[in-house]
């Protein structure tokens, strides 16, 4: 009140008007103070915490719906160098990132898991719904991304571990994975090969990938060699954007939650060791320079054995290959699992398979 009286006296020098203003304002200020004090005294701690609870509830509801690129740039280690301890130390600095991905995976999978439990414990007839659940599992895996797709590919050839209906559905993951946008492939090609490298690519249909897999997709084009100036058909494999950050985070989550899952289910499988094995394999595939080296080494070994006209691998185009781009000559052929349904006899398929196994064990 004293502050208001001082302000009034500075505003007007007329004592009469100062008194009038004071009579108008001072009772109003007293009333406001009185109402505020009475209001605060009636608010309970629960009412005070209500806004915070609302904000927290909104946060939890939004957690399973992160932005599309929320994992971009979070790479705990280099391609080909899987290290779970480095990943643990790295992700300990980003708990929100781990929580977002965990919640997102639960959002993708809860319906499938609920239906499986209903089939088993309520309907008591799992086999009847295998085909329907297989379709749900395939949709779940495609949504979950590269890590789930890699696991699905591995399971698709193990009908001894999963029902046949599941195996058949997951087999489509071998070469019919949803492709990533073509503009991202173009950006990656330009970033990896530069303008000079892009100029060497001819007739590449960037809008039409030939095949899409878990960690990359393939394009067909032509290339004129700077050595002999001969134009050849080539296959350009382009790695999916941010695939390292996506796989690394998923492997970390699986590895960290594996012990809890084992305690709850009593499973005998050491899922943490299994996750480590997956990690070493998955990360090795992300380094296309290693794949290029192994392809070249394979061809050398075949020549050393005099088998270069029997078994071979596509020739690598080194000047158009990087860590995330692998370019080879285009080779037309038939997938091994299609031979059984083609003009080849089962005996011929057996011989080819036997040769492959022997060669694999000899290198």
Buried (B, 14 or more C-beta within 10 A) or exposed (E): EEEBBEEBEEEEEEEEEBEEBBEEBBEEEEEEEEEEEEEEEEEEEEEEEEEEEEEEEEEEEEBBEBEEEBBEEBBBBEBBEBBBEEBEEBBEEBEEBBBBBBBBBEEBBEEBEEBBEEBEEEEEEBEEBBBEBBBBBBBBBBBBBBBBBBBBBBBBEEBEEBBEBBBBBBBBBBBEBEBBEBEBBBEBBEEBBEEEBBEBBEEBEBEEBBBBBBBBBBBBBBBEEEEEEEEBEBBBBBBBBBBBBBBBBBBBBBBBBBEEEBEEEEEEEEBBEBBBEBBBEBBBBBBBBBBBEBBBEBBEBBEEEEEEEEBBBBBBBEBBBBBBBBBBBBEEEEEEEEBEEEEBEEEEBEEBEEEEEEBEEEE
